Amino acid sequence: MQNIRFGFIALWMLLGTANAAVAGVSIGIGLPNVNIGINLPAYPDLVPVPGYPVYYAPGFAGNYFFYDGMYWVYQNDNWYASTWYNGPWGYVDPMSVPLYVLRVPISYYRQPPTYFRGWHSDAPPRWGDHWGHSWEQRRSGWNHWNRGAAPRPAPLPVYQRQYAGNRYPRAEQQSAIRSEQYHYQPRDKVVREHFKQTDKKAPAAQRVKQVKPQAKSPQHQEVQHAAPQRQGAAQQRGPAAHEQKQQPQHQQPQHQQPAAQHQQPAPQAHEQQRGHEERGGGQEHGQGQSREEGRGR
């Protein structure tokens, strides 16, 4: 019986420790794997909220904000966040929503929920009333801040404008592109932790990105592959063409020309010899006649 009692005590202590650990650890921002139905055709027009380091989207029919390098959406009583304007989105625990996002006045919510009615539009929503006393205790003083000491808004990731429609990157590519194009360092601890989690997938995304251009340009590869073949064929044809060019010179060598010149005078010399013999014979014949005539006299 005593052993059973000690067992219950140990179990109670274990459960109490686990509950304390769960209560003391913030869930933060979930990994980007949620589709909440937002599909913008192009990069949204974001306008600063006066006096706040937060932007909002006046042309979007929803509660869409940008703060500290991330996009924030309040939809169906839940907060979601993403590093890209069209998601995918990660669920944000109410205990981890950044304070400046919570402080945005109701008038900048383009689609406020029904329980916002009756609250002052120039004041933030009454999150304590909505999320309960436990949340209010743990985030006590969330709306007490020095408005003159508000940080400057983070620069907008305008590089994402070129990624619209079919060019919008997949989730495994987004972290690598953001690391190359957007060098802002977030201030909020929850946002920094989220960036660390998503950047762990950056090497795999980088490998996908490096392989992708090769897969997109097979014609360029064929041209590059055909160029060495043409060069090789030109090199193979080169000696043959050179031999063809050199062949007429071998067919008509210079030593044949003197032979031709030597053969041409032969008939002339033969004719000259015949003429000489004929002239000689004529002379002899004439001399014979002269001698005969002399004997006749």
Backbone as CSV, one residue per row, in Angstrom:
resi,resn,N_x,N_y,N_z,CA_x,CA_y,CA_z,C_x,C_y,C_z
1,MET,0.844,-1.217,0.000,0.000,0.000,0.000,0.865,1.247,0.000
2,GLN,1.918,1.173,0.789,2.830,2.322,0.846,3.548,2.523,-0.477
3,ASN,3.884,1.408,-1.146,4.540,1.526,-2.450,3.608,2.173,-3.478
4,ILE,2.319,1.830,-3.387,1.352,2.446,-4.318,1.256,3.940,-4.071
5,ARG,1.274,4.325,-2.788,1.208,5.751,-2.468,2.412,6.487,-3.022
6,PHE,3.597,5.919,-2.846,4.789,6.568,-3.394,4.743,6.636,-4.930
7,GLY,4.131,5.618,-5.522,3.998,5.637,-6.979,3.113,6.776,-7.451
8,PHE,1.979,7.002,-6.766,1.098,8.118,-7.132,1.803,9.465,-6.931
9,ILE,2.559,9.563,-5.863,3.285,10.823,-5.612,4.296,11.097,-6.710
10,ALA,5.026,10.042,-7.097,6.022,10.209,-8.173,5.352,10.590,-9.483
11,LEU,4.212,9.939,-9.781,3.485,10.265,-11.014,2.976,11.686,-10.987
12,TRP,2.487,12.129,-9.834,1.983,13.501,-9.715,3.107,14.522,-9.923
13,MET,4.276,14.211,-9.335,5.421,15.112,-9.513,5.873,15.153,-10.970
14,LEU,5.853,14.019,-11.623,6.248,13.977,-13.031,5.303,14.763,-13.904
15,LEU,3.999,14.591,-13.663,3.017,15.350,-14.446,3.113,16.838,-14.167
16,GLY,3.374,17.201,-12.919,3.520,18.612,-12.588,4.721,19.231,-13.256
17,THR,5.828,18.481,-13.327,7.034,18.992,-14.008,6.790,19.156,-15.491
18,ALA,6.089,18.169,-16.083,5.800,18.262,-17.513,4.909,19.451,-17.817
19,ASN,3.894,19.680,-16.982,3.010,20.826,-17.214,3.759,22.136,-17.074
20,ALA,4.667,22.189,-16.095,5.455,23.409,-15.934,6.350,23.649,-17.130
21,ALA,6.915,22.561,-17.661,7.781,22.720,-18.833,6.988,23.201,-20.034
22,VAL,5.771,22.611,-20.202,4.948,23.042,-21.327,4.531,24.498,-21.166
23,ALA,4.217,24.894,-19.906,3.785,26.271,-19.673,4.925,27.254,-19.850
24,GLY,6.161,26.817,-19.541,7.284,27.742,-19.619,7.921,27.830,-20.980
25,VAL,7.604,26.902,-21.900,8.224,26.889,-23.219,7.202,27.356,-24.244
26,SER,7.579,28.344,-25.046,6.676,28.857,-26.068,6.750,27.983,-27.308
27,ILE,5.600,27.721,-27.886,5.564,26.938,-29.116,6.173,27.737,-30.266
28,GLY,6.002,29.053,-30.261,6.603,29.899,-31.300,5.851,29.815,-32.607
29,ILE,6.629,29.866,-33.722,6.073,29.838,-35.068,6.311,28.465,-35.658
30,GLY,5.261,27.855,-36.144,5.396,26.545,-36.756,6.109,26.614,-38.092
31,LEU,6.576,25.470,-38.550,7.225,25.401,-39.852,6.227,25.739,-40.958
32,PRO,6.703,26.334,-42.038,5.784,26.759,-43.115,5.219,25.561,-43.885
33,ASN,4.074,25.087,-43.444,3.443,23.933,-44.097,1.925,24.044,-44.128
34,VAL,1.390,25.259,-43.950,-0.059,25.448,-43.876,-0.509,26.318,-45.054
35,ASN,-1.568,25.905,-45.706,-2.188,26.693,-46.773,-3.481,27.284,-46.224
36,ILE,-3.524,28.607,-46.098,-4.694,29.263,-45.510,-5.568,29.929,-46.575
37,GLY,-5.337,29.580,-47.842,-6.198,30.074,-48.909,-5.794,31.402,-49.503
38,ILE,-4.656,31.960,-49.102,-4.195,33.229,-49.669,-3.407,32.936,-50.946
39,ASN,-3.828,33.538,-52.058,-3.161,33.336,-53.338,-3.156,34.663,-54.087
40,LEU,-2.214,35.512,-53.739,-2.121,36.823,-54.368,-1.527,36.688,-55.765
41,PRO,-2.074,37.387,-56.756,-1.527,37.284,-58.117,-0.187,37.988,-58.277
42,ALA,0.122,38.921,-57.380,1.381,39.666,-57.459,1.748,40.143,-56.057
43,TYR,2.927,40.700,-55.958,3.393,41.197,-54.668,2.452,42.295,-54.172
44,PRO,2.006,42.239,-52.927,0.992,43.196,-52.454,1.588,44.587,-52.214
45,ASP,0.703,45.556,-52.261,1.071,46.934,-51.941,0.985,47.118,-50.429
46,LEU,2.143,47.342,-49.795,2.212,47.453,-48.338,2.483,48.898,-47.941
47,VAL,1.735,49.371,-46.952,1.794,50.762,-46.500,2.121,50.771,-45.013
48,PRO,3.022,51.651,-44.560,3.350,51.678,-43.125,2.170,52.134,-42.277
49,VAL,2.025,51.508,-41.124,1.072,51.970,-40.122,1.730,53.138,-39.387
50,PRO,1.153,54.329,-39.412,1.817,55.487,-38.800,2.145,55.270,-37.321
51,GLY,3.421,55.481,-36.983,3.857,55.346,-35.601,4.186,53.933,-35.169
52,TYR,4.085,52.968,-36.109,4.343,51.562,-35.775,5.362,51.000,-36.772
53,PRO,6.206,50.094,-36.344,7.143,49.451,-37.290,6.486,48.304,-38.050
54,VAL,5.259,48.532,-38.479,4.449,47.496,-39.109,3.850,48.065,-40.388
55,TYR,3.740,47.213,-41.413,3.042,47.555,-42.652,1.717,46.788,-42.696
56,TYR,0.774,47.340,-43.450,-0.470,46.620,-43.704,-0.800,46.718,-45.187
57,ALA,-1.700,45.854,-45.644,-2.068,45.791,-47.067,-3.466,46.355,-47.249
58,PRO,-3.596,47.636,-47.615,-4.938,48.235,-47.732,-5.756,47.659,-48.876
59,GLY,-5.093,47.120,-49.907,-5.833,46.576,-51.050,-6.196,45.116,-50.920
60,PHE,-5.876,44.510,-49.789,-6.166,43.079,-49.600,-7.340,42.926,-48.645
61,ALA,-8.293,42.088,-49.019,-9.479,41.878,-48.181,-9.175,40.864,-47.091
62,GLY,-8.314,41.261,-46.175,-7.936,40.394,-45.079,-7.025,41.139,-44.116
63,ASN,-6.703,40.517,-43.025,-5.864,41.128,-41.992,-4.410,40.724,-42.255
64,TYR,-3.762,41.508,-43.097,-2.461,41.151,-43.668,-1.454,42.220,-43.260
65,PHE,-0.343,41.794,-42.620,0.653,42.725,-42.109,2.063,42.228,-42.443
66,PHE,3.003,43.144,-42.314,4.424,42.795,-42.451,5.189,43.444,-41.306
67,TYR,5.976,42.625,-40.604,6.748,43.118,-39.470,8.004,42.273,-39.283
68,ASP,9.134,42.929,-39.083,10.400,42.298,-38.723,10.810,41.208,-39.709
69,GLY,10.576,41.451,-40.990,11.018,40.514,-42.022,10.062,39.395,-42.341
70,MET,8.848,39.418,-41.755,7.884,38.359,-42.006,6.492,38.932,-42.235
71,TYR,5.662,38.147,-42.909,4.263,38.486,-43.146,3.415,37.809,-42.072
72,TRP,2.401,38.565,-41.614,1.550,38.084,-40.527,0.089,38.232,-40.948
73,VAL,-0.683,37.185,-40.735,-2.096,37.173,-41.118,-2.913,36.690,-39.926
74,TYR,-3.993,37.438,-39.651,-4.928,37.014,-38.608,-6.192,36.539,-39.293
75,GLN,-6.448,35.265,-39.191,-7.551,34.649,-39.923,-8.151,33.516,-39.107
76,ASN,-9.490,33.513,-39.031,-10.217,32.468,-38.284,-9.706,32.341,-36.846
77,ASP,-9.516,33.479,-36.214,-9.100,33.555,-34.803,-7.709,32.989,-34.546
78,ASN,-6.895,32.884,-35.590,-5.530,32.385,-35.455,-4.557,33.301,-36.183
79,TRP,-3.331,33.338,-35.660,-2.254,34.077,-36.316,-1.382,33.097,-37.109
80,TYR,-0.972,33.548,-38.306,-0.080,32.788,-39.167,1.037,33.716,-39.649
81,ALA,2.175,33.127,-39.949,3.325,33.914,-40.389,4.053,33.180,-41.511
82,SER,4.719,33.972,-42.354,5.488,33.403,-43.461,6.582,34.386,-43.861
83,THR,7.663,33.873,-44.405,8.730,34.734,-44.921,8.475,35.142,-46.371
84,TRP,7.449,34.555,-47.017,7.074,34.902,-48.393,5.611,35.322,-48.420
85,TYR,5.304,36.228,-49.332,4.008,36.907,-49.305,2.836,35.981,-49.607
86,ASN,3.076,34.847,-50.252,1.998,33.921,-50.574,2.105,32.611,-49.808
87,GLY,2.895,32.612,-48.732,3.045,31.394,-47.954,4.016,30.414,-48.583
88,PRO,4.045,29.171,-48.101,3.165,28.589,-47.093,3.344,29.209,-45.719
89,TRP,2.339,29.019,-44.870,2.247,29.697,-43.598,2.485,28.733,-42.445
90,GLY,2.965,29.310,-41.358,3.142,28.551,-40.133,2.247,29.113,-39.034
91,TYR,1.667,28.233,-38.285,0.804,28.655,-37.188,1.644,29.322,-36.092
92,VAL,1.111,30.424,-35.526,1.805,31.175,-34.482,1.021,31.028,-33.184
93,ASP,1.708,30.575,-32.167,1.059,30.455,-30.861,0.703,31.842,-30.323
94,PRO,-0.456,32.024,-29.697,-0.822,33.349,-29.169,0.190,33.922,-28.193
95,MET,0.942,33.052,-27.512,1.955,33.530,-26.577,3.204,34.067,-27.290
96,SER,3.315,33.824,-28.597,4.527,34.187,-29.326,4.317,35.272,-30.374
97,VAL,3.097,35.757,-30.533,2.867,36.825,-31.510,3.650,38.060,-31.068
98,PRO,4.455,38.669,-31.945,5.230,39.855,-31.558,4.340,40.972,-31.018
99,LEU,4.884,41.715,-30.065,4.099,42.752,-29.395,3.638,43.833,-30.363
100,TYR,4.514,44.248,-31.287,4.115,45.328,-32.188,3.026,44.883,-33.160
101,VAL,2.948,43.607,-33.451,1.844,43.113,-34.274,0.541,43.156,-33.471
102,LEU,0.614,42.801,-32.206,-0.579,42.852,-31.351,-1.065,44.277,-31.135
103,ARG,-0.158,45.245,-31.203,-0.508,46.636,-30.893,-1.131,47.403,-32.055
104,VAL,-1.190,46.824,-33.226,-1.758,47.527,-34.380,-3.229,47.835,-34.111
105,PRO,-3.671,49.066,-34.345,-5.073,49.418,-34.079,-6.052,48.636,-34.953
106,ILE,-7.256,48.533,-34.476,-8.293,47.765,-35.170,-8.605,48.354,-36.543
107,SER,-8.456,49.661,-36.705,-8.808,50.298,-37.978,-7.955,49.791,-39.143
108,TYR,-6.816,49.130,-38.888,-5.961,48.611,-39.954,-6.222,47.134,-40.238
109,TYR,-7.235,46.596,-39.608,-7.689,45.245,-39.949,-8.735,45.383,-41.046
110,ARG,-8.437,44.890,-42.230,-9.356,45.068,-43.362,-10.544,44.106,-43.275
111,GLN,-10.442,43.071,-42.476,-11.544,42.126,-42.292,-11.614,41.746,-40.815
112,PRO,-12.030,42.660,-39.977,-12.037,42.377,-38.540,-13.116,41.358,-38.189
113,PRO,-12.835,40.484,-37.242,-13.867,39.523,-36.816,-14.993,40.221,-36.061
114,THR,-16.088,39.518,-35.878,-17.272,40.116,-35.274,-17.047,40.529,-33.817
115,TYR,-16.201,39.822,-33.083,-16.008,40.175,-31.678,-15.153,41.429,-31.497
116,PHE,-14.664,42.023,-32.598,-13.983,43.314,-32.501,-15.003,44.461,-32.359
117,ARG,-16.266,44.209,-32.639,-17.270,45.271,-32.618,-17.434,45.816,-31.200
118,GLY,-17.566,47.107,-31.161,-17.708,47.778,-29.876,-16.376,48.188,-29.270
119,TRP,-15.274,47.719,-29.826,-13.966,48.134,-29.342,-13.514,49.368,-30.107
120,HIS,-12.677,50.172,-29.496,-12.214,51.411,-30.136,-11.348,51.078,-31.357
121,SER,-11.675,51.708,-32.482,-10.952,51.413,-33.728,-9.528,51.947,-33.712
122,ASP,-9.270,52.983,-32.882,-7.917,53.530,-32.832,-7.064,52.865,-31.751
123,ALA,-7.546,51.779,-31.192,-6.817,51.029,-30.164,-6.656,49.586,-30.642
124,PRO,-5.693,48.860,-30.101,-5.513,47.459,-30.505,-6.650,46.591,-29.988
125,PRO,-6.834,45.418,-30.556,-7.876,44.514,-30.045,-7.622,44.146,-28.582
126,ARG,-8.672,43.783,-27.904,-8.560,43.383,-26.498,-8.204,41.886,-26.441
127,TRP,-6.934,41.632,-26.665,-6.509,40.236,-26.750,-6.700,39.500,-25.422
128,GLY,-6.584,40.203,-24.313,-6.818,39.556,-23.030,-8.241,39.040,-22.889
129,ASP,-9.202,39.828,-23.397,-10.589,39.375,-23.356,-10.817,38.181,-24.275
130,HIS,-10.103,38.145,-25.367,-10.308,37.072,-26.345,-9.570,35.788,-25.952
131,TRP,-8.322,35.914,-25.482,-7.515,34.723,-25.172,-7.549,34.335,-23.689
132,GLY,-8.141,35.143,-22.884,-8.338,34.731,-21.504,-7.330,35.295,-20.522
133,HIS,-7.634,35.023,-19.262,-6.855,35.578,-18.152,-5.426,35.018,-18.117
134,SER,-5.258,33.767,-18.480,-3.926,33.169,-18.468,-2.994,33.884,-19.440
135,TRP,-3.513,34.161,-20.619,-2.702,34.897,-21.595,-2.391,36.293,-21.065
136,GLU,-3.370,36.942,-20.491,-3.180,38.300,-19.976,-2.109,38.330,-18.895
137,GLN,-2.044,37.332,-18.075,-1.022,37.299,-17.031,0.370,37.082,-17.602
138,ARG,0.479,36.180,-18.501,1.802,35.868,-19.051,2.337,36.959,-19.953
139,ARG,1.456,37.747,-20.535,1.901,38.840,-21.402,1.464,40.184,-20.821
140,SER,1.617,40.270,-19.548,1.215,41.485,-18.841,2.008,42.694,-19.343
141,GLY,1.296,43.800,-19.564,1.919,45.034,-20.037,2.234,45.039,-21.513
142,TRP,1.615,44.157,-22.268,1.916,44.059,-23.698,1.605,45.344,-24.463
143,ASN,0.661,46.154,-23.962,0.285,47.368,-24.677,0.839,48.629,-24.022
144,HIS,1.768,48.490,-23.094,2.408,49.644,-22.467,3.805,49.800,-23.063
145,TRP,3.993,50.833,-23.851,5.264,51.014,-24.532,5.483,52.490,-24.841
146,ASN,6.735,52.836,-25.021,7.124,54.202,-25.348,7.009,54.405,-26.855
147,ARG,6.018,55.143,-27.268,5.788,55.328,-28.701,6.918,56.093,-29.378
148,GLY,7.633,56.911,-28.626,8.760,57.639,-29.227,9.985,56.779,-29.433
149,ALA,10.025,55.599,-28.819,11.178,54.709,-28.938,10.885,53.500,-29.827
150,ALA,9.872,53.587,-30.647,9.541,52.467,-31.532,10.637,52.283,-32.573
151,PRO,11.025,51.062,-32.869,12.075,50.834,-33.872,11.589,51.182,-35.277
152,ARG,12.547,51.354,-36.151,12.212,51.637,-37.551,11.663,50.379,-38.216
153,PRO,10.779,50.548,-39.182,10.254,49.352,-39.879,11.365,48.623,-40.628
154,ALA,11.257,47.337,-40.688,12.202,46.534,-41.468,12.004,46.818,-42.953
155,PRO,13.066,46.738,-43.741,12.907,46.959,-45.192,12.035,45.876,-45.813
156,LEU,11.231,46.291,-46.755,10.355,45.340,-47.430,11.182,44.432,-48.351
157,PRO,10.872,43.171,-48.408,11.580,42.256,-49.328,11.062,42.384,-50.751
158,VAL,11.355,43.520,-51.364,10.820,43.809,-52.695,11.379,42.886,-53.767
159,TYR,12.432,42.139,-53.460,12.957,41.183,-54.439,11.909,40.136,-54.803
160,GLN,10.900,39.964,-53.944,9.877,38.958,-54.195,8.890,39.378,-55.281
161,ARG,8.997,40.609,-55.746,8.092,41.053,-56.812,8.293,40.255,-58.097
162,GLN,9.515,39.828,-58.347,9.801,39.094,-59.582,9.310,37.646,-59.531
163,TYR,8.856,37.216,-58.358,8.379,35.844,-58.201,6.853,35.869,-58.058
164,ALA,6.189,35.832,-59.178,4.722,35.868,-59.187,4.209,34.790,-60.127
165,GLY,3.004,34.338,-59.855,2.396,33.331,-60.720,3.185,32.032,-60.719
166,ASN,3.537,31.565,-61.919,4.271,30.311,-62.056,5.714,30.422,-61.574
167,ARG,6.210,31.639,-61.407,7.579,31.824,-60.944,7.696,31.779,-59.426
168,TYR,6.582,31.675,-58.722,6.627,31.636,-57.264,7.364,30.377,-56.815
169,PRO,8.393,30.515,-55.960,9.223,29.353,-55.613,8.521,28.392,-54.678
170,ARG,8.984,27.156,-54.722,8.487,26.151,-53.800,9.044,26.395,-52.400
171,ALA,8.439,25.751,-51.422,8.830,25.987,-50.033,10.282,25.623,-49.785
172,GLU,10.781,24.562,-50.419,12.154,24.148,-50.184,13.173,25.071,-50.850
173,GLN,12.727,25.972,-51.717,13.629,26.914,-52.373,13.606,28.303,-51.741
174,GLN,12.557,28.598,-50.988,12.349,29.962,-50.513,13.456,30.429,-49.567
175,SER,13.893,29.572,-48.676,14.891,29.971,-47.690,16.207,30.342,-48.359
176,ALA,16.632,29.572,-49.358,17.887,29.865,-50.048,17.803,31.187,-50.799
177,ILE,16.674,31.442,-51.452,16.516,32.701,-52.191,16.504,33.881,-51.230
178,ARG,15.783,33.729,-50.119,15.736,34.821,-49.148,17.126,35.107,-48.572
179,SER,17.904,34.065,-48.275,19.242,34.273,-47.721,20.148,35.026,-48.688
180,GLU,19.946,34.827,-49.976,20.760,35.516,-50.972,20.293,36.950,-51.214
181,GLN,18.990,37.180,-51.147,18.431,38.460,-51.568,18.075,39.402,-50.419
182,TYR,17.898,38.867,-49.218,17.377,39.683,-48.113,18.275,39.463,-46.897
183,HIS,19.049,40.486,-46.528,20.066,40.354,-45.483,19.668,41.048,-44.180
184,TYR,18.399,41.316,-44.014,17.940,41.945,-42.776,18.002,40.947,-41.622
185,GLN,18.458,41.408,-40.457,18.511,40.591,-39.254,17.346,40.970,-38.338
186,PRO,16.436,40.055,-38.059,15.253,40.391,-37.247,15.628,40.709,-35.801
187,ARG,14.775,41.505,-35.154,14.982,41.891,-33.751,14.248,40.955,-32.791
188,ASP,13.053,40.527,-33.207,12.234,39.706,-32.328,12.853,38.320,-32.144
189,LYS,12.889,37.861,-30.908,13.503,36.571,-30.610,12.774,35.430,-31.300
190,VAL,11.463,35.467,-31.313,10.685,34.407,-31.944,10.962,34.362,-33.446
191,VAL,11.081,35.523,-34.065,11.353,35.563,-35.493,12.751,35.023,-35.787
192,ARG,13.714,35.368,-34.960,15.079,34.862,-35.164,15.119,33.339,-35.059
193,GLU,14.421,32.797,-34.078,14.385,31.349,-33.927,13.716,30.685,-35.139
194,HIS,12.679,31.341,-35.652,12.003,30.785,-36.825,12.931,30.794,-38.031
195,PHE,13.705,31.854,-38.203,14.646,31.923,-39.318,15.688,30.814,-39.211
196,LYS,16.141,30.528,-38.010,17.127,29.467,-37.831,16.551,28.114,-38.243
197,GLN,15.307,27.871,-37.893,14.680,26.603,-38.255,14.526,26.456,-39.760
198,THR,14.074,27.527,-40.409,13.874,27.446,-41.861,15.189,27.426,-42.617
199,ASP,16.226,28.078,-42.075,17.518,28.094,-42.758,18.216,26.745,-42.713
200,LYS,17.791,25.861,-41.832,18.386,24.530,-41.805,18.101,23.767,-43.088
201,LYS,17.029,24.149,-43.766,16.688,23.496,-45.028,17.321,24.197,-46.226
202,ALA,18.062,25.261,-45.987,18.637,26.031,-47.091,19.621,25.244,-47.927
203,PRO,20.536,24.408,-47.349,21.469,23.663,-48.210,20.768,22.778,-49.224
204,ALA,19.713,22.052,-48.796,18.979,21.209,-49.743,18.319,22.052,-50.819
205,ALA,17.761,23.191,-50.426,17.137,24.074,-51.414,18.170,24.637,-52.361
206,GLN,19.376,24.913,-51.847,20.419,25.442,-52.705,20.814,24.426,-53.762
207,ARG,20.863,23.133,-53.373,21.198,22.111,-54.354,20.124,22.016,-55.429
208,VAL,18.868,22.141,-55.017,17.792,22.125,-55.998,17.910,23.309,-56.936
209,LYS,18.283,24.454,-56.383,18.391,25.658,-57.196,19.532,25.552,-58.196
210,GLN,20.629,24.918,-57.805,21.754,24.798,-58.705,21.466,23.823,-59.832
211,VAL,20.649,22.799,-59.575,20.340,21.827,-60.603,19.268,22.345,-61.552
212,LYS,18.416,23.211,-61.052,17.256,23.670,-61.812,17.621,24.361,-63.119
213,PRO,18.594,25.314,-63.157,18.900,25.951,-64.440,19.367,24.958,-65.489
214,GLN,20.087,23.865,-65.114,20.529,22.890,-66.082,19.344,22.148,-66.681
215,ALA,18.323,21.889,-65.858,17.151,21.190,-66.363,16.303,22.081,-67.252
216,LYS,16.414,23.397,-67.091,15.577,24.321,-67.856,16.165,24.636,-69.227
217,SER,17.434,24.331,-69.484,18.059,24.744,-70.731,18.671,23.564,-71.465
218,PRO,17.855,22.546,-71.886,18.420,21.428,-72.633,18.936,21.851,-73.994
219,GLN,18.317,22.867,-74.623,18.789,23.324,-75.924,20.184,23.908,-75.823
220,HIS,20.413,24.625,-74.716,21.736,25.195,-74.514,22.766,24.093,-74.347
221,GLN,22.366,23.000,-73.661,23.291,21.889,-73.498,23.560,21.232,-74.835
222,GLU,22.503,21.088,-75.698,22.705,20.474,-76.997,23.640,21.313,-77.853
223,VAL,23.500,22.635,-77.764,24.375,23.508,-78.539,25.807,23.353,-78.070
224,GLN,25.980,23.322,-76.723,27.322,23.157,-76.205,27.885,21.795,-76.586
225,HIS,27.012,20.755,-76.611,27.491,19.418,-76.945,27.796,19.317,-78.434
226,ALA,27.019,20.024,-79.263,27.238,19.963,-80.695,28.447,20.765,-81.120
227,ALA,28.792,21.802,-80.372,29.931,22.639,-80.752,31.224,21.854,-80.807
228,PRO,31.560,21.027,-79.763,32.791,20.236,-79.875,32.748,19.260,-81.034
229,GLN,31.544,18.703,-81.365,31.461,17.792,-82.486,31.777,18.507,-83.785
230,ARG,31.248,19.734,-83.933,31.544,20.488,-85.138,33.022,20.839,-85.222
231,GLN,33.588,21.167,-84.052,35.008,21.470,-84.044,35.814,20.237,-84.409
232,GLY,35.392,19.042,-83.829,36.104,17.817,-84.150,35.979,17.474,-85.620
233,ALA,34.763,17.674,-86.163,34.588,17.397,-87.578,35.412,18.343,-88.426
234,ALA,35.483,19.600,-87.985,36.296,20.566,-88.735,37.760,20.181,-88.685
235,GLN,38.200,19.666,-87.520,39.585,19.240,-87.414,39.850,18.029,-88.290
236,GLN,38.856,17.112,-88.390,39.032,15.953,-89.253,39.035,16.349,-90.716
237,ARG,38.192,17.296,-91.077,38.156,17.746,-92.462,39.344,18.617,-92.814
238,GLY,39.913,19.222,-91.783,41.001,20.167,-92.028,42.154,19.560,-92.790
239,PRO,42.771,18.432,-92.350,43.889,17.852,-93.094,43.510,17.430,-94.497
240,ALA,42.260,16.874,-94.656,41.858,16.456,-95.997,41.767,17.652,-96.918
241,ALA,41.166,18.736,-96.383,41.078,19.937,-97.213,42.456,20.488,-97.519
242,HIS,43.344,20.378,-96.549,44.702,20.864,-96.763,45.408,20.039,-97.832
243,GLU,45.157,18.697,-97.791,45.773,17.859,-98.807,45.212,18.165,-100.184
244,GLN,43.860,18.442,-100.212,43.279,18.770,-101.511,43.854,20.051,-102.057
245,LYS,44.097,21.001,-101.146,44.681,22.254,-101.612,46.120,22.061,-102.073
246,GLN,46.829,21.166,-101.375,48.223,20.936,-101.708,48.390,19.988,-102.892
247,GLN,47.329,19.186,-103.205,47.454,18.166,-104.225,47.756,18.734,-105.599
248,PRO,47.131,19.839,-106.043,47.493,20.363,-107.375,48.961,20.711,-107.469
249,GLN,49.533,21.155,-106.394,50.942,21.494,-106.440,51.785,20.240,-106.630
250,HIS,51.365,19.080,-106.033,52.104,17.834,-106.216,51.866,17.252,-107.596
251,GLN,50.659,17.466,-108.177,50.381,16.946,-109.508,51.154,17.697,-110.581
252,GLN,51.494,18.954,-110.317,52.241,19.761,-111.281,53.533,20.233,-110.647
253,PRO,54.446,19.313,-110.385,55.715,19.736,-109.780,56.529,20.552,-110.742
254,GLN,57.448,21.261,-110.160,58.273,22.163,-110.971,59.232,21.407,-111.888
255,HIS,59.665,20.150,-111.491,60.642,19.425,-112.310,60.011,18.886,-113.590
256,GLN,58.625,18.874,-113.692,58.000,18.438,-114.928,58.002,19.523,-115.989
257,GLN,58.010,20.757,-115.538,57.993,21.847,-116.518,59.256,21.869,-117.382
258,PRO,60.455,21.713,-116.796,61.639,21.654,-117.672,61.582,20.484,-118.630
259,ALA,61.006,19.351,-118.192,60.900,18.214,-119.105,60.057,18.570,-120.299
260,ALA,58.955,19.268,-120.017,58.116,19.690,-121.141,58.864,20.642,-122.035
261,GLN,59.586,21.551,-121.412,60.380,22.483,-122.219,61.471,21.746,-123.003
262,HIS,61.999,20.659,-122.395,63.050,19.895,-123.069,62.490,19.054,-124.210
263,GLN,61.239,18.607,-124.070,60.633,17.790,-125.112,60.146,18.628,-126.269
264,GLN,59.758,19.849,-126.041,59.239,20.678,-127.127,60.301,21.025,-128.175
265,PRO,61.534,21.315,-127.747,62.515,21.654,-128.810,62.917,20.467,-129.668
266,ALA,62.605,19.218,-129.272,63.054,18.049,-130.030,62.564,18.075,-131.464
267,PRO,61.258,18.286,-131.715,60.831,18.355,-133.127,61.503,19.484,-133.869
268,GLN,61.657,20.595,-133.205,62.317,21.718,-133.871,63.752,21.366,-134.236
269,ALA,64.427,20.696,-133.287,65.819,20.323,-133.580,65.892,19.316,-134.719
270,HIS,64.900,18.387,-134.743,64.873,17.394,-135.806,64.654,18.052,-137.149
271,GLU,63.714,19.009,-137.162,63.464,19.718,-138.415,64.669,20.533,-138.841
272,GLN,65.313,21.148,-137.820,66.518,21.919,-138.162,67.602,21.009,-138.737
273,GLN,67.700,19.799,-138.122,68.724,18.869,-138.619,68.418,18.451,-140.048
274,ARG,67.078,18.179,-140.284,66.687,17.807,-141.652,66.961,18.940,-142.626
275,GLY,66.634,20.152,-142.135,66.905,21.291,-143.030,68.383,21.454,-143.293
276,HIS,69.161,21.199,-142.244,70.612,21.321,-142.407,71.143,20.261,-143.371
277,GLU,70.606,19.032,-143.228,71.037,17.986,-144.127,70.635,18.293,-145.555
278,GLU,69.369,18.793,-145.703,68.928,19.113,-147.045,69.776,20.214,-147.664
279,ARG,70.057,21.237,-146.758,70.904,22.314,-147.297,72.301,21.815,-147.614
280,GLY,72.744,20.900,-146.683,74.089,20.341,-146.951,74.118,19.527,-148.227
281,GLY,73.076,18.736,-148.411,73.006,17.915,-149.638,72.928,18.780,-150.853
282,GLY,72.188,19.862,-150.671,72.087,20.755,-151.824,73.419,21.367,-152.175
283,GLN,74.133,21.720,-151.143,75.459,22.292,-151.400,76.367,21.279,-152.073
284,GLU,76.320,20.028,-151.534,77.141,18.998,-152.153,76.745,18.764,-153.596
285,HIS,75.397,18.742,-153.818,74.928,18.552,-155.190,75.386,19.683,-156.079
286,GLY,75.340,20.860,-155.519,75.794,22.016,-156.331,77.268,21.955,-156.613
287,GLN,78.026,21.553,-155.583,79.464,21.425,-155.794,79.781,20.352,-156.836
288,GLY,78.989,19.243,-156.838,79.213,18.169,-157.839,78.964,18.668,-159.221
289,GLN,77.874,19.438,-159.367,77.588,19.966,-160.688,78.688,20.898,-161.147
290,SER,79.204,21.657,-160.216,80.274,22.603,-160.584,81.498,21.839,-161.031
291,ARG,81.831,20.770,-160.362,82.991,19.990,-160.770,82.797,19.337,-162.110
292,GLU,81.565,18.828,-162.354,81.301,18.219,-163.677,81.398,19.248,-164.789
293,GLU,80.860,20.435,-164.515,80.943,21.447,-165.532,82.405,21.839,-165.790
294,GLY,83.169,21.811,-164.702,84.590,22.170,-164.909,85.301,21.135,-165.728
295,ARG,84.972,19.864,-165.551,85.613,18.844,-166.359,85.157,18.920,-167.813
296,GLY,83.962,19.338,-168.037,83.460,19.435,-169.419,84.186,20.506,-170.155
297,ARG,84.500,21.537,-169.467,85.204,22.599,-170.168,86.576,22.110,-170.579
